Amino acid sequence: MNFTVTNDNNYSIITSQVDKLNATNAPDLKAEILKQNRDSVNNLIIDLANTSYCDSSGLSAILSANRLCKDSSGKFVLCGLQPNVKKMIEIAQLDRVLLIVENVDAAIAEL
């Protein structure tokens, strides 16, 4: 499985198990995000610690998570960014839009 989900009382963590988040597996991430939203999860953490590359498809999936959480009055936190992924997010200026923290513990603290 490309993504694992850990559910808690008031949030879920989606952990990427892929090295490259791209057009091949971004639809799977988006599907998991939508599933969490349908299951009434309003607070979502995506952990990309295992992911060293992200293209526009991956960024699109991440943005959809942010939008869905915002629309349901929840909070979205992105964490565990590798240098290349962080650089891509900064180039796209998404670091101004997304709540990004160092690791899962910091993400949980934000919720």
Phi and psi restraints in degrees (range 20) as a CNS / XPLOR table:
assign (resid 1 and name C) (resid 2 and name N)
       (resid 2 and name CA) (resid 2 and name C) 1.0 -78.1 20.0 2
assign (resid 2 and name N) (resid 2 and name CA)
       (resid 2 and name C) (resid 3 and name N) 1.0 -25.9 20.0 2
assign (resid 2 and name C) (resid 3 and name N)
       (resid 3 and name CA) (resid 3 and name C) 1.0 -139.3 20.0 2
assign (resid 3 and name N) (resid 3 and name CA)
       (resid 3 and name C) (resid 4 and name N) 1.0 136.0 20.0 2
assign (resid 3 and name C) (resid 4 and name N)
       (resid 4 and name CA) (resid 4 and name C) 1.0 -110.5 20.0 2
assign (resid 4 and name N) (resid 4 and name CA)
       (resid 4 and name C) (resid 5 and name N) 1.0 147.8 20.0 2
assign (resid 4 and name C) (resid 5 and name N)
       (resid 5 and name CA) (resid 5 and name C) 1.0 -120.7 20.0 2
assign (resid 5 and name N) (resid 5 and name CA)
       (resid 5 and name C) (resid 6 and name N) 1.0 131.5 20.0 2
assign (resid 5 and name C) (resid 6 and name N)
       (resid 6 and name CA) (resid 6 and name C) 1.0 -117.5 20.0 2
assign (resid 6 and name N) (resid 6 and name CA)
       (resid 6 and name C) (resid 7 and name N) 1.0 121.6 20.0 2
assign (resid 6 and name C) (resid 7 and name N)
       (resid 7 and name CA) (resid 7 and name C) 1.0 -102.1 20.0 2
assign (resid 7 and name N) (resid 7 and name CA)
       (resid 7 and name C) (resid 8 and name N) 1.0 139.1 20.0 2
assign (resid 7 and name C) (resid 8 and name N)
       (resid 8 and name CA) (resid 8 and name C) 1.0 -123.9 20.0 2
assign (resid 8 and name N) (resid 8 and name CA)
       (resid 8 and name C) (resid 9 and name N) 1.0 -178.3 20.0 2
assign (resid 8 and name C) (resid 9 and name N)
       (resid 9 and name CA) (resid 9 and name C) 1.0 -57.9 20.0 2
assign (resid 9 and name N) (resid 9 and name CA)
       (resid 9 and name C) (resid 10 and name N) 1.0 -47.2 20.0 2
assign (resid 9 and name C) (resid 10 and name N)
       (resid 10 and name CA) (resid 10 and name C) 1.0 -122.1 20.0 2
assign (resid 10 and name N) (resid 10 and name CA)
       (resid 10 and name C) (resid 11 and name N) 1.0 14.2 20.0 2
assign (resid 10 and name C) (resid 11 and name N)
       (resid 11 and name CA) (resid 11 and name C) 1.0 -159.5 20.0 2
assign (resid 11 and name N) (resid 11 and name CA)
       (resid 11 and name C) (resid 12 and name N) 1.0 165.7 20.0 2
assign (resid 11 and name C) (resid 12 and name N)
       (resid 12 and name CA) (resid 12 and name C) 1.0 -130.1 20.0 2
assign (resid 12 and name N) (resid 12 and name CA)
       (resid 12 and name C) (resid 13 and name N) 1.0 148.3 20.0 2
assign (resid 12 and name C) (resid 13 and name N)
       (resid 13 and name CA) (resid 13 and name C) 1.0 -115.8 20.0 2
assign (resid 13 and name N) (resid 13 and name CA)
       (resid 13 and name C) (resid 14 and name N) 1.0 124.2 20.0 2
assign (resid 13 and name C) (resid 14 and name N)
       (resid 14 and name CA) (resid 14 and name C) 1.0 -103.9 20.0 2
assign (resid 14 and name N) (resid 14 and name CA)
       (resid 14 and name C) (resid 15 and name N) 1.0 117.8 20.0 2
assign (resid 14 and name C) (resid 15 and name N)
       (resid 15 and name CA) (resid 15 and name C) 1.0 -105.9 20.0 2
assign (resid 15 and name N) (resid 15 and name CA)
       (resid 15 and name C) (resid 16 and name N) 1.0 123.9 20.0 2
assign (resid 15 and name C) (resid 16 and name N)
       (resid 16 and name CA) (resid 16 and name C) 1.0 -75.4 20.0 2
assign (resid 16 and name N) (resid 16 and name CA)
       (resid 16 and name C) (resid 17 and name N) 1.0 134.9 20.0 2
assign (resid 16 and name C) (resid 17 and name N)
       (resid 17 and name CA) (resid 17 and name C) 1.0 -111.9 20.0 2
assign (resid 17 and name N) (resid 17 and name CA)
       (resid 17 and name C) (resid 18 and name N) 1.0 13.9 20.0 2
assign (resid 17 and name C) (resid 18 and name N)
       (resid 18 and name CA) (resid 18 and name C) 1.0 -107.8 20.0 2
assign (resid 18 and name N) (resid 18 and name CA)
       (resid 18 and name C) (resid 19 and name N) 1.0 146.1 20.0 2
assign (resid 18 and name C) (resid 19 and name N)
       (resid 19 and name CA) (resid 19 and name C) 1.0 -75.1 20.0 2
assign (resid 19 and name N) (resid 19 and name CA)
       (resid 19 and name C) (resid 20 and name N) 1.0 -37.0 20.0 2
assign (resid 19 and name C) (resid 20 and name N)
       (resid 20 and name CA) (resid 20 and name C) 1.0 -122.8 20.0 2
assign (resid 20 and name N) (resid 20 and name CA)
       (resid 20 and name C) (resid 21 and name N) 1.0 119.7 20.0 2
assign (resid 20 and name C) (resid 21 and name N)
       (resid 21 and name CA) (resid 21 and name C) 1.0 -93.8 20.0 2
assign (resid 21 and name N) (resid 21 and name CA)
       (resid 21 and name C) (resid 22 and name N) 1.0 103.9 20.0 2
assign (resid 21 and name C) (resid 22 and name N)
       (resid 22 and name CA) (resid 22 and name C) 1.0 -142.2 20.0 2
assign (resid 22 and name N) (resid 22 and name CA)
       (resid 22 and name C) (resid 23 and name N) 1.0 -167.5 20.0 2
assign (resid 22 and name C) (resid 23 and name N)
       (resid 23 and name CA) (resid 23 and name C) 1.0 -59.9 20.0 2
assign (resid 23 and name N) (resid 23 and name CA)
       (resid 23 and name C) (resid 24 and name N) 1.0 -21.8 20.0 2
assign (resid 23 and name C) (resid 24 and name N)
       (resid 24 and name CA) (resid 24 and name C) 1.0 -71.0 20.0 2
assign (resid 24 and name N) (resid 24 and name CA)
       (resid 24 and name C) (resid 25 and name N) 1.0 -41.3 20.0 2
assign (resid 24 and name C) (resid 25 and name N)
       (resid 25 and name CA) (resid 25 and name C) 1.0 -119.2 20.0 2
assign (resid 25 and name N) (resid 25 and name CA)
       (resid 25 and name C) (resid 26 and name N) 1.0 -8.7 20.0 2
assign (resid 25 and name C) (resid 26 and name N)
       (resid 26 and name CA) (resid 26 and name C) 1.0 -57.7 20.0 2
assign (resid 26 and name N) (resid 26 and name CA)
       (resid 26 and name C) (resid 27 and name N) 1.0 -37.3 20.0 2
assign (resid 26 and name C) (resid 27 and name N)
       (resid 27 and name CA) (resid 27 and name C) 1.0 -61.0 20.0 2
assign (resid 27 and name N) (resid 27 and name CA)
       (resid 27 and name C) (resid 28 and name N) 1.0 -32.8 20.0 2
assign (resid 27 and name C) (resid 28 and name N)
       (resid 28 and name CA) (resid 28 and name C) 1.0 -66.0 20.0 2
assign (resid 28 and name N) (resid 28 and name CA)
       (resid 28 and name C) (resid 29 and name N) 1.0 -40.8 20.0 2
assign (resid 28 and name C) (resid 29 and name N)
       (resid 29 and name CA) (resid 29 and name C) 1.0 -64.3 20.0 2
assign (resid 29 and name N) (resid 29 and name CA)
       (resid 29 and name C) (resid 30 and name N) 1.0 -44.9 20.0 2
assign (resid 29 and name C) (resid 30 and name N)
       (resid 30 and name CA) (resid 30 and name C) 1.0 -61.2 20.0 2
assign (resid 30 and name N) (resid 30 and name CA)
       (resid 30 and name C) (resid 31 and name N) 1.0 -41.1 20.0 2
assign (resid 30 and name C) (resid 31 and name N)
       (resid 31 and name CA) (resid 31 and name C) 1.0 -62.8 20.0 2
assign (resid 31 and name N) (resid 31 and name CA)
       (resid 31 and name C) (resid 32 and name N) 1.0 -40.1 20.0 2
assign (resid 31 and name C) (resid 32 and name N)
       (resid 32 and name CA) (resid 32 and name C) 1.0 -67.0 20.0 2
assign (resid 32 and name N) (resid 32 and name CA)
       (resid 32 and name C) (resid 33 and name N) 1.0 -39.5 20.0 2
assign (resid 32 and name C) (resid 33 and name N)
       (resid 33 and name CA) (resid 33 and name C) 1.0 -62.1 20.0 2
assign (resid 33 and name N) (resid 33 and name CA)
       (resid 33 and name C) (resid 34 and name N) 1.0 -45.3 20.0 2
assign (resid 33 and name C) (resid 34 and name N)
       (resid 34 and name CA) (resid 34 and name C) 1.0 -63.4 20.0 2
assign (resid 34 and name N) (resid 34 and name CA)
       (resid 34 and name C) (resid 35 and name N) 1.0 -39.4 20.0 2
assign (resid 34 and name C) (resid 35 and name N)
       (resid 35 and name CA) (resid 35 and name C) 1.0 -61.4 20.0 2
assign (resid 35 and name N) (resid 35 and name CA)
       (resid 35 and name C) (resid 36 and name N) 1.0 -45.1 20.0 2
assign (resid 35 and name C) (resid 36 and name N)
       (resid 36 and name CA) (resid 36 and name C) 1.0 -61.2 20.0 2
assign (resid 36 and name N) (resid 36 and name CA)
       (resid 36 and name C) (resid 37 and name N) 1.0 -41.6 20.0 2
assign (resid 36 and name C) (resid 37 and name N)
       (resid 37 and name CA) (resid 37 and name C) 1.0 -64.2 20.0 2
assign (resid 37 and name N) (resid 37 and name CA)
       (resid 37 and name C) (resid 38 and name N) 1.0 -42.9 20.0 2
assign (resid 37 and name C) (resid 38 and name N)
       (resid 38 and name CA) (resid 38 and name C) 1.0 -64.2 20.0 2
assign (resid 38 and name N) (resid 38 and name CA)
       (resid 38 and name C) (resid 39 and name N) 1.0 -30.1 20.0 2
assign (resid 38 and name C) (resid 39 and name N)
       (resid 39 and name CA) (resid 39 and name C) 1.0 -83.6 20.0 2
assign (resid 39 and name N) (resid 39 and name CA)
       (resid 39 and name C) (resid 40 and name N) 1.0 15.1 20.0 2
assign (resid 39 and name C) (resid 40 and name N)
       (resid 40 and name CA) (resid 40 and name C) 1.0 66.0 20.0 2
assign (resid 40 and name N) (resid 40 and name CA)
       (resid 40 and name C) (resid 41 and name N) 1.0 30.8 20.0 2
assign (resid 40 and name C) (resid 41 and name N)
       (resid 41 and name CA) (resid 41 and name C) 1.0 -87.9 20.0 2
assign (resid 41 and name N) (resid 41 and name CA)
       (resid 41 and name C) (resid 42 and name N) 1.0 115.5 20.0 2
assign (resid 41 and name C) (resid 42 and name N)
       (resid 42 and name CA) (resid 42 and name C) 1.0 -96.9 20.0 2
assign (resid 42 and name N) (resid 42 and name CA)
       (resid 42 and name C) (resid 43 and name N) 1.0 -24.1 20.0 2
assign (resid 42 and name C) (resid 43 and name N)
       (resid 43 and name CA) (resid 43 and name C) 1.0 -110.7 20.0 2
assign (resid 43 and name N) (resid 43 and name CA)
       (resid 43 and name C) (resid 44 and name N) 1.0 123.9 20.0 2
assign (resid 43 and name C) (resid 44 and name N)
       (resid 44 and name CA) (resid 44 and name C) 1.0 -133.7 20.0 2
assign (resid 44 and name N) (resid 44 and name CA)
       (resid 44 and name C) (resid 45 and name N) 1.0 136.8 20.0 2
assign (resid 44 and name C) (resid 45 and name N)
       (resid 45 and name CA) (resid 45 and name C) 1.0 -118.1 20.0 2
assign (resid 45 and name N) (resid 45 and name CA)
       (resid 45 and name C) (resid 46 and name N) 1.0 131.6 20.0 2
assign (resid 45 and name C) (resid 46 and name N)
       (resid 46 and name CA) (resid 46 and name C) 1.0 -113.9 20.0 2
assign (resid 46 and name N) (resid 46 and name CA)
       (resid 46 and name C) (resid 47 and name N) 1.0 122.9 20.0 2
assign (resid 46 and name C) (resid 47 and name N)
       (resid 47 and name CA) (resid 47 and name C) 1.0 -104.5 20.0 2
assign (resid 47 and name N) (resid 47 and name CA)
       (resid 47 and name C) (resid 48 and name N) 1.0 114.8 20.0 2
assign (resid 47 and name C) (resid 48 and name N)
       (resid 48 and name CA) (resid 48 and name C) 1.0 -107.6 20.0 2
assign (resid 48 and name N) (resid 48 and name CA)
       (resid 48 and name C) (resid 49 and name N) 1.0 26.9 20.0 2
assign (resid 48 and name C) (resid 49 and name N)
       (resid 49 and name CA) (resid 49 and name C) 1.0 -60.0 20.0 2
assign (resid 49 and name N) (resid 49 and name CA)
       (resid 49 and name C) (resid 50 and name N) 1.0 -28.4 20.0 2
assign (resid 49 and name C) (resid 50 and name N)
       (resid 50 and name CA) (resid 50 and name C) 1.0 -93.0 20.0 2
assign (resid 50 and name N) (resid 50 and name CA)
       (resid 50 and name C) (resid 51 and name N) 1.0 3.5 20.0 2
assign (resid 50 and name C) (resid 51 and name N)
       (resid 51 and name CA) (resid 51 and name C) 1.0 -110.1 20.0 2
assign (resid 51 and name N) (resid 51 and name CA)
       (resid 51 and name C) (resid 52 and name N) 1.0 121.2 20.0 2
assign (resid 51 and name C) (resid 52 and name N)
       (resid 52 and name CA) (resid 52 and name C) 1.0 -102.9 20.0 2
assign (resid 52 and name N) (resid 52 and name CA)
       (resid 52 and name C) (resid 53 and name N) 1.0 -4.5 20.0 2
assign (resid 52 and name C) (resid 53 and name N)
       (resid 53 and name CA) (resid 53 and name C) 1.0 -147.1 20.0 2
assign (resid 53 and name N) (resid 53 and name CA)
       (resid 53 and name C) (resid 54 and name N) 1.0 142.1 20.0 2
assign (resid 53 and name C) (resid 54 and name N)
       (resid 54 and name CA) (resid 54 and name C) 1.0 -144.5 20.0 2
assign (resid 54 and name N) (resid 54 and name CA)
       (resid 54 and name C) (resid 55 and name N) 1.0 129.2 20.0 2
assign (resid 54 and name C) (resid 55 and name N)
       (resid 55 and name CA) (resid 55 and name C) 1.0 -104.1 20.0 2
assign (resid 55 and name N) (resid 55 and name CA)
       (resid 55 and name C) (resid 56 and name N) 1.0 -170.6 20.0 2
assign (resid 55 and name C) (resid 56 and name N)
       (resid 56 and name CA) (resid 56 and name C) 1.0 -63.3 20.0 2
assign (resid 56 and name N) (resid 56 and name CA)
       (resid 56 and name C) (resid 57 and name N) 1.0 -29.9 20.0 2
assign (resid 56 and name C) (resid 57 and name N)
       (resid 57 and name CA) (resid 57 and name C) 1.0 -65.5 20.0 2
assign (resid 57 and name N) (resid 57 and name CA)
       (resid 57 and name C) (resid 58 and name N) 1.0 -41.7 20.0 2
assign (resid 57 and name C) (resid 58 and name N)
       (resid 58 and name CA) (resid 58 and name C) 1.0 -65.4 20.0 2
assign (resid 58 and name N) (resid 58 and name CA)
       (resid 58 and name C) (resid 59 and name N) 1.0 -42.3 20.0 2
assign (resid 58 and name C) (resid 59 and name N)
       (resid 59 and name CA) (resid 59 and name C) 1.0 -62.6 20.0 2
assign (resid 59 and name N) (resid 59 and name CA)
       (resid 59 and name C) (resid 60 and name N) 1.0 -36.9 20.0 2
assign (resid 59 and name C) (resid 60 and name N)
       (resid 60 and name CA) (resid 60 and name C) 1.0 -62.8 20.0 2
assign (resid 60 and name N) (resid 60 and name CA)
       (resid 60 and name C) (resid 61 and name N) 1.0 -42.7 20.0 2
assign (resid 60 and name C) (resid 61 and name N)
       (resid 61 and name CA) (resid 61 and name C) 1.0 -63.2 20.0 2
assign (resid 61 and name N) (resid 61 and name CA)
       (resid 61 and name C) (resid 62 and name N) 1.0 -42.0 20.0 2
assign (resid 61 and name C) (resid 62 and name N)
       (resid 62 and name CA) (resid 62 and name C) 1.0 -63.5 20.0 2
assign (resid 62 and name N) (resid 62 and name CA)
       (resid 62 and name C) (resid 63 and name N) 1.0 -42.7 20.0 2
assign (resid 62 and name C) (resid 63 and name N)
       (resid 63 and name CA) (resid 63 and name C) 1.0 -65.3 20.0 2
assign (resid 63 and name N) (resid 63 and name CA)
       (resid 63 and name C) (resid 64 and name N) 1.0 -35.1 20.0 2
assign (resid 63 and name C) (resid 64 and name N)
       (resid 64 and name CA) (resid 64 and name C) 1.0 -66.0 20.0 2
assign (resid 64 and name N) (resid 64 and name CA)
       (resid 64 and name C) (resid 65 and name N) 1.0 -36.0 20.0 2
assign (resid 64 and name C) (resid 65 and name N)
       (resid 65 and name CA) (resid 65 and name C) 1.0 -63.1 20.0 2
assign (resid 65 and name N) (resid 65 and name CA)
       (resid 65 and name C) (resid 66 and name N) 1.0 -43.9 20.0 2
assign (resid 65 and name C) (resid 66 and name N)
       (resid 66 and name CA) (resid 66 and name C) 1.0 -60.2 20.0 2
assign (resid 66 and name N) (resid 66 and name CA)
       (resid 66 and name C) (resid 67 and name N) 1.0 -45.1 20.0 2
assign (resid 66 and name C) (resid 67 and name N)
       (resid 67 and name CA) (resid 67 and name C) 1.0 -65.7 20.0 2
assign (resid 67 and name N) (resid 67 and name CA)
       (resid 67 and name C) (resid 68 and name N) 1.0 -45.4 20.0 2
assign (resid 67 and name C) (resid 68 and name N)
       (resid 68 and name CA) (resid 68 and name C) 1.0 -63.0 20.0 2
assign (resid 68 and name N) (resid 68 and name CA)
       (resid 68 and name C) (resid 69 and name N) 1.0 -40.4 20.0 2
assign (resid 68 and name C) (resid 69 and name N)
       (resid 69 and name CA) (resid 69 and name C) 1.0 -65.2 20.0 2
assign (resid 69 and name N) (resid 69 and name CA)
       (resid 69 and name C) (resid 70 and name N) 1.0 -43.1 20.0 2
assign (resid 69 and name C) (resid 70 and name N)
       (resid 70 and name CA) (resid 70 and name C) 1.0 -62.9 20.0 2
assign (resid 70 and name N) (resid 70 and name CA)
       (resid 70 and name C) (resid 71 and name N) 1.0 -43.2 20.0 2
assign (resid 70 and name C) (resid 71 and name N)
       (resid 71 and name CA) (resid 71 and name C) 1.0 -64.9 20.0 2
assign (resid 71 and name N) (resid 71 and name CA)
       (resid 71 and name C) (resid 72 and name N) 1.0 -25.8 20.0 2
assign (resid 71 and name C) (resid 72 and name N)
       (resid 72 and name CA) (resid 72 and name C) 1.0 -102.9 20.0 2
assign (resid 72 and name N) (resid 72 and name CA)
       (resid 72 and name C) (resid 73 and name N) 1.0 21.3 20.0 2
assign (resid 72 and name C) (resid 73 and name N)
       (resid 73 and name CA) (resid 73 and name C) 1.0 58.0 20.0 2
assign (resid 73 and name N) (resid 73 and name CA)
       (resid 73 and name C) (resid 74 and name N) 1.0 33.9 20.0 2
assign (resid 73 and name C) (resid 74 and name N)
       (resid 74 and name CA) (resid 74 and name C) 1.0 -109.8 20.0 2
assign (resid 74 and name N) (resid 74 and name CA)
       (resid 74 and name C) (resid 75 and name N) 1.0 -166.4 20.0 2
assign (resid 74 and name C) (resid 75 and name N)
       (resid 75 and name CA) (resid 75 and name C) 1.0 -131.0 20.0 2
assign (resid 75 and name N) (resid 75 and name CA)
       (resid 75 and name C) (resid 76 and name N) 1.0 139.8 20.0 2
assign (resid 75 and name C) (resid 76 and name N)
       (resid 76 and name CA) (resid 76 and name C) 1.0 -117.5 20.0 2
assign (resid 76 and name N) (resid 76 and name CA)
       (resid 76 and name C) (resid 77 and name N) 1.0 132.3 20.0 2
assign (resid 76 and name C) (resid 77 and name N)
       (resid 77 and name CA) (resid 77 and name C) 1.0 -130.5 20.0 2
assign (resid 77 and name N) (resid 77 and name CA)
       (resid 77 and name C) (resid 78 and name N) 1.0 133.7 20.0 2
assign (resid 77 and name C) (resid 78 and name N)
       (resid 78 and name CA) (resid 78 and name C) 1.0 -108.6 20.0 2
assign (resid 78 and name N) (resid 78 and name CA)
       (resid 78 and name C) (resid 79 and name N) 1.0 135.1 20.0 2
assign (resid 78 and name C) (resid 79 and name N)
       (resid 79 and name CA) (resid 79 and name C) 1.0 -144.7 20.0 2
assign (resid 79 and name N) (resid 79 and name CA)
       (resid 79 and name C) (resid 80 and name N) 1.0 168.9 20.0 2
assign (resid 79 and name C) (resid 80 and name N)
       (resid 80 and name CA) (resid 80 and name C) 1.0 72.0 20.0 2
assign (resid 80 and name N) (resid 80 and name CA)
       (resid 80 and name C) (resid 81 and name N) 1.0 33.1 20.0 2
assign (resid 80 and name C) (resid 81 and name N)
       (resid 81 and name CA) (resid 81 and name C) 1.0 -73.9 20.0 2
assign (resid 81 and name N) (resid 81 and name CA)
       (resid 81 and name C) (resid 82 and name N) 1.0 127.8 20.0 2
assign (resid 81 and name C) (resid 82 and name N)
       (resid 82 and name CA) (resid 82 and name C) 1.0 -74.7 20.0 2
assign (resid 82 and name N) (resid 82 and name CA)
       (resid 82 and name C) (resid 83 and name N) 1.0 158.1 20.0 2
assign (resid 82 and name C) (resid 83 and name N)
       (resid 83 and name CA) (resid 83 and name C) 1.0 -53.0 20.0 2
assign (resid 83 and name N) (resid 83 and name CA)
       (resid 83 and name C) (resid 84 and name N) 1.0 -44.0 20.0 2
assign (resid 83 and name C) (resid 84 and name N)
       (resid 84 and name CA) (resid 84 and name C) 1.0 -66.2 20.0 2
assign (resid 84 and name N) (resid 84 and name CA)
       (resid 84 and name C) (resid 85 and name N) 1.0 -38.7 20.0 2
assign (resid 84 and name C) (resid 85 and name N)
       (resid 85 and name CA) (resid 85 and name C) 1.0 -69.2 20.0 2
assign (resid 85 and name N) (resid 85 and name CA)
       (resid 85 and name C) (resid 86 and name N) 1.0 -43.3 20.0 2
assign (resid 85 and name C) (resid 86 and name N)
       (resid 86 and name CA) (resid 86 and name C) 1.0 -59.5 20.0 2
assign (resid 86 and name N) (resid 86 and name CA)
       (resid 86 and name C) (resid 87 and name N) 1.0 -42.2 20.0 2
assign (resid 86 and name C) (resid 87 and name N)
       (resid 87 and name CA) (resid 87 and name C) 1.0 -63.5 20.0 2
assign (resid 87 and name N) (resid 87 and name CA)
       (resid 87 and name C) (resid 88 and name N) 1.0 -42.2 20.0 2
assign (resid 87 and name C) (resid 88 and name N)
       (resid 88 and name CA) (resid 88 and name C) 1.0 -61.4 20.0 2
assign (resid 88 and name N) (resid 88 and name CA)
       (resid 88 and name C) (resid 89 and name N) 1.0 -43.2 20.0 2
assign (resid 88 and name C) (resid 89 and name N)
       (resid 89 and name CA) (resid 89 and name C) 1.0 -65.1 20.0 2
assign (resid 89 and name N) (resid 89 and name CA)
       (resid 89 and name C) (resid 90 and name N) 1.0 -39.6 20.0 2
assign (resid 89 and name C) (resid 90 and name N)
       (resid 90 and name CA) (resid 90 and name C) 1.0 -67.7 20.0 2
assign (resid 90 and name N) (resid 90 and name CA)
       (resid 90 and name C) (resid 91 and name N) 1.0 -40.0 20.0 2
assign (resid 90 and name C) (resid 91 and name N)
       (resid 91 and name CA) (resid 91 and name C) 1.0 -60.9 20.0 2
assign (resid 91 and name N) (resid 91 and name CA)
       (resid 91 and name C) (resid 92 and name N) 1.0 -39.8 20.0 2
assign (resid 91 and name C) (resid 92 and name N)
       (resid 92 and name CA) (resid 92 and name C) 1.0 -79.8 20.0 2
assign (resid 92 and name N) (resid 92 and name CA)
       (resid 92 and name C) (resid 93 and name N) 1.0 -0.7 20.0 2
assign (resid 92 and name C) (resid 93 and name N)
       (resid 93 and name CA) (resid 93 and name C) 1.0 59.1 20.0 2
assign (resid 93 and name N) (resid 93 and name CA)
       (resid 93 and name C) (resid 94 and name N) 1.0 27.3 20.0 2
assign (resid 93 and name C) (resid 94 and name N)
       (resid 94 and name CA) (resid 94 and name C) 1.0 -80.9 20.0 2
assign (resid 94 and name N) (resid 94 and name CA)
       (resid 94 and name C) (resid 95 and name N) 1.0 -13.1 20.0 2
assign (resid 94 and name C) (resid 95 and name N)
       (resid 95 and name CA) (resid 95 and name C) 1.0 -66.2 20.0 2
assign (resid 95 and name N) (resid 95 and name CA)
       (resid 95 and name C) (resid 96 and name N) 1.0 -15.8 20.0 2
assign (resid 95 and name C) (resid 96 and name N)
       (resid 96 and name CA) (resid 96 and name C) 1.0 -84.0 20.0 2
assign (resid 96 and name N) (resid 96 and name CA)
       (resid 96 and name C) (resid 97 and name N) 1.0 -19.1 20.0 2
assign (resid 96 and name C) (resid 97 and name N)
       (resid 97 and name CA) (resid 97 and name C) 1.0 -103.2 20.0 2
assign (resid 97 and name N) (resid 97 and name CA)
       (resid 97 and name C) (resid 98 and name N) 1.0 -38.0 20.0 2
assign (resid 97 and name C) (resid 98 and name N)
       (resid 98 and name CA) (resid 98 and name C) 1.0 -93.7 20.0 2
assign (resid 98 and name N) (resid 98 and name CA)
       (resid 98 and name C) (resid 99 and name N) 1.0 149.2 20.0 2
assign (resid 98 and name C) (resid 99 and name N)
       (resid 99 and name CA) (resid 99 and name C) 1.0 -87.8 20.0 2
assign (resid 99 and name N) (resid 99 and name CA)
       (resid 99 and name C) (resid 100 and name N) 1.0 113.1 20.0 2
assign (resid 99 and name C) (resid 100 and name N)
       (resid 100 and name CA) (resid 100 and name C) 1.0 -120.0 20.0 2
assign (resid 100 and name N) (resid 100 and name CA)
       (resid 100 and name C) (resid 101 and name N) 1.0 129.1 20.0 2
assign (resid 100 and name C) (resid 101 and name N)
       (resid 101 and name CA) (resid 101 and name C) 1.0 -129.0 20.0 2
assign (resid 101 and name N) (resid 101 and name CA)
       (resid 101 and name C) (resid 102 and name N) 1.0 172.9 20.0 2
assign (resid 101 and name C) (resid 102 and name N)
       (resid 102 and name CA) (resid 102 and name C) 1.0 -69.1 20.0 2
assign (resid 102 and name N) (resid 102 and name CA)
       (resid 102 and name C) (resid 103 and name N) 1.0 -48.1 20.0 2
assign (resid 102 and name C) (resid 103 and name N)
       (resid 103 and name CA) (resid 103 and name C) 1.0 -148.3 20.0 2
assign (resid 103 and name N) (resid 103 and name CA)
       (resid 103 and name C) (resid 104 and name N) 1.0 179.6 20.0 2
assign (resid 103 and name C) (resid 104 and name N)
       (resid 104 and name CA) (resid 104 and name C) 1.0 -62.2 20.0 2
assign (resid 104 and name N) (resid 104 and name CA)
       (resid 104 and name C) (resid 105 and name N) 1.0 -41.6 20.0 2
assign (resid 104 and name C) (resid 105 and name N)
       (resid 105 and name CA) (resid 105 and name C) 1.0 -58.9 20.0 2
assign (resid 105 and name N) (resid 105 and name CA)
       (resid 105 and name C) (resid 106 and name N) 1.0 -43.2 20.0 2
assign (resid 105 and name C) (resid 106 and name N)
       (resid 106 and name CA) (resid 106 and name C) 1.0 -66.2 20.0 2
assign (resid 106 and name N) (resid 106 and name CA)
       (resid 106 and name C) (resid 107 and name N) 1.0 -36.3 20.0 2
assign (resid 106 and name C) (resid 107 and name N)
       (resid 107 and name CA) (resid 107 and name C) 1.0 -64.6 20.0 2
assign (resid 107 and name N) (resid 107 and name CA)
       (resid 107 and name C) (resid 108 and name N) 1.0 -44.1 20.0 2
assign (resid 107 and name C) (resid 108 and name N)
       (resid 108 and name CA) (resid 108 and name C) 1.0 -62.2 20.0 2
assign (resid 108 and name N) (resid 108 and name CA)
       (resid 108 and name C) (resid 109 and name N) 1.0 -39.5 20.0 2
assign (resid 108 and name C) (resid 109 and name N)
       (resid 109 and name CA) (resid 109 and name C) 1.0 -61.7 20.0 2
assign (resid 109 and name N) (resid 109 and name CA)
       (resid 109 and name C) (resid 110 and name N) 1.0 -30.8 20.0 2
assign (resid 109 and name C) (resid 110 and name N)
       (resid 110 and name CA) (resid 110 and name C) 1.0 -71.2 20.0 2
assign (resid 110 and name N) (resid 110 and name CA)
       (resid 110 and name C) (resid 111 and name N) 1.0 -23.4 20.0 2
